[in-house]
Amino acid sequence: MDDRVSVSACLLSWKRPRNLKLIVRALDKLDFIDEILIWNNNPSVRLEFPGTCAAVLCLPKNVRTYGRYLCAVQARNPIIYTQDDDVLVSNVPDLYAGFLSDPSRITHALRPRQYAARHLEVHGDCQAALLGWGSFFLKEWISVLDQVPANLRRGRLFQREADRFFTILMTRTHNAVRARVRRLPDHATEGIALWREPDHWTCKALAVREALRIVRRRPGAAGAIDRMNTDSGA
């Protein structure tokens, strides 16, 4: 892949507008990012980023994590960078270099404990990847979400766990890089952070199950099913 390809950064906003100002300023300094789009899941909050290349997109309701993909569809560049609004990532250039060296897979950052346990997210040919600590992928890959049934796509589970559906439906393992991040305010605030919701672990497990169900129903998926069963000890 041409290392001169420009990148669109797609960020989510819910209840951390102060954090976004820090994140946007940091991303605006990177020469390979020439567009920053903010998907505002909270229309009651006014977002402005004067002096930067940032633009704000709004929807009348909160679509949670799914918003990052709706945002990416609007991007003008073929490469997407995304992260959550609760961390400041300092090794974005390293992530970008990792993606350019292997543009067939998502490159994403994980903190050390998550990095060590990443094998637990592999299910045969599929791997669930965490994108919120910084990640790069191709815009064209978003089309895999079209395989999610419309009724499921409208529901809370999919919109909350869109990252798991996206990364599993790609039916490949992903390139993990150790994160260098600084946690920003409200990272662990109940009522704001998704991972603090009471049913967080249940939603993660259900999302994996539903995404793998979609993979298993694809034409010619028998080989992938056998590998999933072998890996799970079935």
C-alpha angles and dihedrals in degrees: 000000000000107000089214093069110126122233134224114214112213116194133182124223126195116140104339106081092147090059092051092061090059093045095047092049091052094047093045089064094060111097095211093058109077099161132044118189122187118200105207110210090179110060091183089071117077113217124197129169108182118192094024136092091248124129126187125225120194136198125190092239141034113265093174118209092352086074092076090064094044086051093049091053087064093052120113097211129074094229121066128200118193139174139160123262096244100073140052110220116209100182100057091127089056090051090049092050089050091052094048090052090056112016092171092081139045112261112211139167125241131182114243098267092048091045091055092049098044092110088069089068094057116104110179106292091353133082130186108222130196109230102176097088091059131299145176128213140151118269091225091064091070088081089081087076088068086076091067110098113252094240091053092045090057093053133093095246095060095040091049095044101033091131091061093049092047097047096042095046089058087070096216140094118258135228111253122199126188109258126236102196142147116217113233130208119300093021089135102021113136111238092030108048112071093211090062093061113112094239096045097119093042091053091050092053094045091049092053090049094050094044092050089048089058091049092050091053094055116111110266094014096134094105093052090048092054091051092048091051092047093050092048093049093244 
